Structures are given as C-alpha cells and as structure tokens.
Amino acid sequence: MKVDFLLIGQGLAGSILAYRLIKKGKKVRVFDTPKKNLSSRVAAGLYNPITGRKMLKTWRADDLFPEIEQFYSELETETKTSFLERTAIYRPFLTIEEQNEWMGKSAELNFQPYVEKVLKKSLNSSINDPFGGILLKNCGWLDTKKFLDAMSCWLGDQLIQDEFEESNLQRIEDGWKYENFESSALIYCNGIGAMNSSFFSYLPFAPSKGEILEVRQGYDPNLIINRGVFRVGLGEGKFRVGSTYTHHDLEKGPTEKSKNELIRRLGDLMNEPLVEIIGHKHGIRPATRDRKPFLGKHPKEEGVYSFNGFGAKGVSLIPYFSKIMIDYIIENKRLDKEIDIERYFNYI
C-alpha cells in the first residue's frame, strides 16, 4: 500500500499533525503503541498564557493562543466529542509587590487578551491568597485522554496500534518501505521514543518526569487555581493536582516523594483539608534542552522529519506549530531558526 506519510506516534503531536495532513488530502498511516509512554494521556492539558514562578507571558503566546480554542473546537465537531474545557485560571499573588506590578501590567495592551481581572483581596477563604491574585481568560484545559481516544476513533484504520520497528525500514527509490507500506516520508512524533531512533538520537532531549494526583477536596469553583501546583476541577468534588518536574528517577514510576511534595504544595495553595487521594499517575515529557520544539528534516536522510519535543506545553504549542510544519513539508516554507532542528546539525 502506498501512502504519503508514515507517522510514528499518536500522542498529541501525531494526532494533530495526522489530522492536518489528511485535511490536505494526504494519505497517512500512524503507528502507535498507547501503553508505551503515557505522557500525552496523563498530561494536565492546561493552556495557560501566564506561566512559571515569575508569572511571565508564555513564549509566543500571541501566536499560539488565537489558534488553540478555534482548533480544538473544530476537532470536537469532527469527532463529535467534547474534550476542551474553557475555564478561567486564578493565580494568587505571593506578595503585595506582585499585586502592584500586575495592577500596572493589566493595563498594557500586550496583556489585555489574557487578563480578566486583578484582585486586591482574597477571592475566597478556601484559597491561600491574602494578597489577592490575577484571573486569566482565554485559557482552560484539554482532557487529553478523551481527546486521544476520540482521535483514535476518527483515524480508524489509518491508525495501526503496533510497535514501529525501525530496523525493518528499507530505503527505496522514491521513499521508504515498511512491512507492506511504501511511503514518501516518515515523521517522528513519538516523544522520547525518538531518543532511540537512529535518525534523531543526536537531538538534545531533556526528558522530565511529571506526576499528578487525583484527589477529593471541598471548595469547587468553576476555575483552575494555579500557583506552585495546579488544581483542576473534574466534577463531583474530584480534582487533578500537579505536577512535579524531575529529570531523575525516570524509570521508577510514581513515587512517594513526589506524592508528598504535591500534598505539601496543595496545602500551601488551599486552606481546605485534603479528603482523599484517589489516584497517582506519571508520564515522561519529551522536553528539550533549550525548551523549544524539534521541527524539521533530517540533514542526511531524505524524507525523514521530526515533529517533536513539545514538553509540558504540547496542548498550547501543537495546534500552531502543526500549521507551521504543514507549510514546511508541503509548501516548502522555511522554519524559524529557534525551532528548526538545523540548530543541532553540528551534534551529528
């Protein structure tokens, strides 16, 4: 069977890129083993314009955020499934100085698309926010498990749930042969699995383990509370709490140390007692050393591409950068240097 592209990996990156290729009239097959790495399925799924301890506007927010809700809404229509939760994010201030700083920032034009309101007083006694906080708009979270299940159904027989064995690849005159498929090109979207590829093992991945808890707690506002730890409402008094970041113990799975860290951070954020821990999961994020994704073509092998390295912000990054990747592959448009894997060709 002849196809245009074989995609390796059906996480967020593979699902979205496959969708865009199919909409361009391309024939694709996606290889995936869902149980191999649970990074996309256990991801928090937040899209948040103001991030980090210093509460900075996220990298390229003005490019990314106009695309997010429009794109996932389109996919909800296509799959006849709801998986996007448009929810305000509340970020408590840690100091009065921070409050004063954001009173000024909120009036600036470049922050207005993302700031709903600056609160000088506590939003609610259940939250540890004596200096108030900032209420963000144009944000929310993606139910990544529901999304990936819906995209699996949408792809149908274009998705092959089987291990992709790179050693079985054969170079042919006009592309690649793999088992009974002939393809013009390969696209690696398989997260940290690309570290074991003979094509892309040179790329400086910096995989990080993230752990999350599912808990029961009291106060249940219709918003995400996020400072030091995020708390996302799942309904019926349940919350997802996360997440940790570590570059160590990647093979150990969920740990007691990380569980205790999340409980402590949640205690710092909320004045409500923790009622019950329901679940504890982990995933390995395909983060990169310079915190920028890996897009582009292999320098020596024709028809081998990378669409990878989105780390913890895949939900925000992939809708926009999948458009950029399509333009690069199909229209031969150049990639920005900060995302092009050409920046690492001297590593080979």
C-alpha positions in Angstrom: 0.0 0.0 0.0 1.4 3.4 -1.0 0.9 6.4 1.3 2.3 9.8 1.5 3.4 9.8 5.2 4.1 7.3 7.9 3.8 8.9 11.3 5.4 7.3 14.3 3.5 8.1 17.5 -0.2 9.0 18.1 0.1 11.3 21.1 -0.9 14.9 20.9 1.7 15.7 18.2 0.9 12.7 16.0 -2.8 13.0 16.2 -2.9 16.7 15.3 -0.3 16.5 12.5 -2.1 13.5 11.0 -5.4 15.4 11.1 -3.9 18.4 9.3 -2.2 16.1 6.7 -5.4 14.3 6.0 -7.3 17.5 5.6 -4.7 18.5 3.0 -5.6 15.3 1.1 -2.6 13.3 2.1 -2.7 9.5 2.7 -1.2 8.7 6.1 -0.8 5.8 8.5 0.0 6.4 12.1 1.9 3.8 14.2 1.4 3.8 17.9 1.6 1.7 21.0 -0.6 3.5 23.6 0.9 1.7 26.6 4.5 2.5 25.7 4.6 6.1 27.1 1.7 7.7 28.9 3.0 11.3 28.6 0.1 12.6 26.5 -2.6 10.6 28.2 -1.7 11.7 31.7 -0.8 15.3 30.8 -2.5 18.0 32.8 -3.6 19.6 29.5 -3.6 23.2 30.7 -3.3 26.0 28.2 -2.1 29.0 30.3 -0.9 32.3 28.9 0.9 33.4 32.2 3.3 30.7 33.4 6.2 30.0 35.7 7.3 31.2 39.1 7.8 34.7 37.8 4.4 34.7 36.1 5.6 35.7 32.6 3.7 35.6 29.4 4.4 32.3 27.8 6.7 32.0 24.8 5.0 33.2 21.6 1.6 33.4 23.3 0.3 35.9 20.8 0.9 33.3 18.0 -0.3 30.3 20.0 -3.4 31.4 21.8 -5.6 32.6 18.9 -5.3 29.1 17.4 -6.0 26.9 20.5 -9.7 27.1 21.1 -10.7 27.5 17.5 -8.7 24.4 16.5 -9.8 22.1 19.3 -13.4 23.2 18.7 -13.0 22.1 15.1 -11.8 18.7 16.3 -14.7 18.4 18.7 -17.1 18.9 15.8 -15.1 16.4 13.6 -15.0 13.7 16.3 -18.5 14.5 17.9 -16.8 14.5 21.3 -16.3 17.2 23.9 -12.8 17.4 25.4 -12.0 21.1 25.7 -12.8 22.8 29.0 -12.8 26.6 28.7 -12.0 27.6 32.2 -10.6 30.7 33.9 -7.3 30.3 35.7 -6.7 32.0 39.0 -3.1 32.7 40.1 -2.7 34.0 43.7 -0.1 36.7 44.4 2.7 35.9 46.8 3.5 39.5 47.8 2.0 43.0 47.8 4.7 44.0 45.3 3.5 41.4 42.9 0.0 42.7 43.2 1.1 46.2 42.5 3.2 45.0 39.5 0.2 43.3 37.9 -2.1 46.3 38.5 0.2 48.1 36.1 0.7 45.2 33.7 -3.0 44.5 33.3 -3.4 47.9 31.6 -0.8 47.1 29.0 -2.1 46.2 25.5 0.0 43.1 25.2 -1.5 41.6 28.4 -5.2 42.6 27.8 -6.1 39.5 25.8 -5.2 37.3 28.8 -6.1 39.3 31.9 -9.7 39.2 33.0 -9.3 40.9 36.4 -6.7 41.7 39.1 -8.0 41.1 42.6 -6.6 43.1 45.5 -8.3 40.9 48.1 -8.8 37.2 48.6 -11.1 35.5 46.1 -12.3 33.0 48.7 -11.4 32.0 52.2 -10.7 28.4 50.9 -7.7 29.7 48.9 -4.5 30.9 50.5 -4.4 34.2 48.7 -4.1 37.1 51.3 -2.7 39.4 48.6 -5.4 38.6 46.0 -4.5 37.3 42.6 -4.9 37.5 38.8 -7.8 36.0 37.0 -6.8 34.9 33.5 -9.0 34.5 30.4 -8.6 32.6 27.1 -7.4 29.6 29.0 -8.5 26.2 30.2 -7.6 22.6 29.8 -7.8 19.7 27.4 -9.0 16.3 28.6 -6.1 14.6 26.8 -7.3 11.0 27.4 -10.7 11.8 25.9 -9.1 13.7 23.1 -6.7 10.8 22.1 -9.5 8.2 22.3 -11.7 10.4 20.1 -8.8 10.9 17.6 -8.1 7.1 17.6 -11.7 6.5 16.5 -11.6 9.3 13.9 -8.4 7.9 12.4 -9.9 4.4 12.2 -7.9 2.1 10.0 -5.4 4.9 9.4 -4.1 4.1 12.9 -2.1 1.0 13.4 -1.7 0.0 17.0 1.6 -1.8 16.7 5.2 -1.3 17.6 7.2 0.5 14.9 10.4 -1.4 14.4 12.9 1.0 12.8 15.2 -1.9 11.9 12.5 -3.1 9.4 12.7 0.1 7.4 14.1 -0.2 3.9 15.2 2.7 1.6 13.6 2.5 -1.8 13.9 4.7 -4.9 11.1 7.1 -4.0 10.9 6.9 -0.2 10.7 4.2 2.4 9.3 0.7 2.6 8.0 -0.6 5.9 6.3 -4.0 6.1 3.5 -3.8 3.4 3.7 0.1 3.2 5.6 2.3 0.8 5.8 5.9 1.9 7.3 9.1 0.6 8.3 10.2 4.1 8.5 9.4 7.7 7.6 11.8 10.5 8.7 11.1 14.1 6.1 12.3 16.6 6.9 9.8 19.3 8.2 11.9 22.2 11.1 10.4 24.0 10.9 7.3 21.8 12.8 9.3 19.2 15.8 9.2 21.5 16.2 5.5 20.5 15.9 6.3 16.8 19.0 6.1 14.6 17.8 9.3 12.9 17.2 11.5 15.8 19.1 10.2 18.8 21.5 13.1 18.4 18.9 15.7 19.4 19.4 17.0 23.0 16.2 15.8 24.6 15.9 16.5 28.3 13.1 14.2 29.4 11.3 15.1 32.6 9.0 13.0 34.7 5.8 14.6 35.8 3.5 13.1 38.5 -0.1 14.1 39.2 -2.7 13.2 41.9 -6.4 12.8 41.7 -7.9 13.9 45.0 -11.2 14.8 46.7 -11.4 18.2 48.4 -14.0 20.7 49.4 -14.3 24.1 47.7 -15.1 23.6 44.0 -15.1 26.9 42.0 -15.6 26.9 38.2 -11.9 27.8 37.7 -8.4 26.4 37.8 -6.3 27.5 40.7 -2.6 27.5 39.8 0.4 28.7 41.8 3.2 26.2 42.7 0.7 23.5 41.8 -2.4 23.4 39.7 -5.8 22.3 40.9 -8.3 21.4 38.1 -11.9 20.5 38.9 -13.1 17.2 37.5 -16.6 17.4 39.0 -18.2 15.6 41.9 -15.6 17.0 44.3 -12.7 15.5 42.4 -9.6 17.4 41.4 -6.4 16.8 39.4 -3.4 18.2 41.2 0.1 18.5 39.7 2.6 18.5 38.7 6.2 17.6 39.6 9.2 18.1 37.4 12.3 15.9 37.7 15.0 14.7 35.4 15.9 11.8 37.7 14.2 8.5 38.5 12.6 8.4 35.1 12.2 4.6 35.3 10.7 4.4 38.8 7.1 5.4 38.1 5.0 7.2 40.7 7.0 7.9 43.9 6.1 8.6 47.5 8.4 11.6 47.5 6.5 13.3 44.7 3.2 12.4 46.2 4.2 14.1 49.4 5.5 17.1 47.5 2.2 17.6 45.7 0.3 17.2 49.0 2.5 19.9 50.6 2.1 22.3 47.7 -1.6 21.8 47.7 -1.6 22.6 51.4 0.2 25.8 50.6 -2.3 26.7 48.0 -5.6 25.8 49.7 -7.0 26.3 53.1 -9.3 23.3 52.5 -8.3 19.9 54.0 -7.5 17.1 51.7 -10.2 14.5 51.9 -8.9 11.6 49.9 -6.2 10.6 47.4 -7.9 8.7 44.6 -5.1 8.2 42.1 -1.4 8.8 41.4 0.0 8.7 37.8 3.1 9.7 36.0 4.4 10.4 32.5 7.7 11.3 30.8 7.6 14.6 28.9 9.6 14.9 25.7 11.2 18.2 26.9 14.2 19.7 25.2 17.4 21.2 26.5 16.6 24.7 25.1 12.8 24.3 25.8 12.0 24.7 22.1 10.4 22.0 20.0 12.3 19.9 17.4 10.8 20.5 13.9 12.5 19.9 10.6 14.1 17.4 8.2 17.0 15.1 8.9 20.2 16.6 7.4 21.3 13.4 5.5 18.3 11.2 5.0 15.7 12.4 2.5 12.1 12.2 3.6 12.7 11.8 7.4 11.2 14.5 9.6 10.9 15.4 13.3 7.7 16.9 14.8 8.6 16.5 18.5 9.9 18.0 21.7 6.9 19.9 22.9 7.4 19.1 26.6 4.8 20.1 29.1 3.1 22.7 26.9 2.1 20.5 24.0 -1.6 21.4 24.3 -0.7 25.1 23.7 2.1 24.6 21.2 1.0 21.9 18.8 -2.1 23.5 17.1 0.0 26.4 16.0 3.2 24.6 15.2 1.4 21.8 13.3 0.3 24.5 10.8 3.9 25.7 10.5 5.0 22.1 10.0 2.5 21.5 7.2 3.6 24.7 5.5 7.2 23.4 5.7 6.6 19.9 4.4 4.0 20.7 1.7 4.7 24.4 0.8 8.5 24.3 1.4 8.3 27.4 3.7 11.3 27.9 5.9 11.2 27.2 9.6 12.2 29.7 12.2 15.7 29.0 13.4 14.7 28.7 17.1 12.5 25.6 16.3 14.4 24.1 13.3 16.5 21.1 14.2 19.1 22.6 11.9 20.3 24.3 15.0 21.7 21.0 16.2 23.2 19.6 13.0 26.7 20.0 14.4 25.8 17.4 17.1 25.8 14.6 14.4 
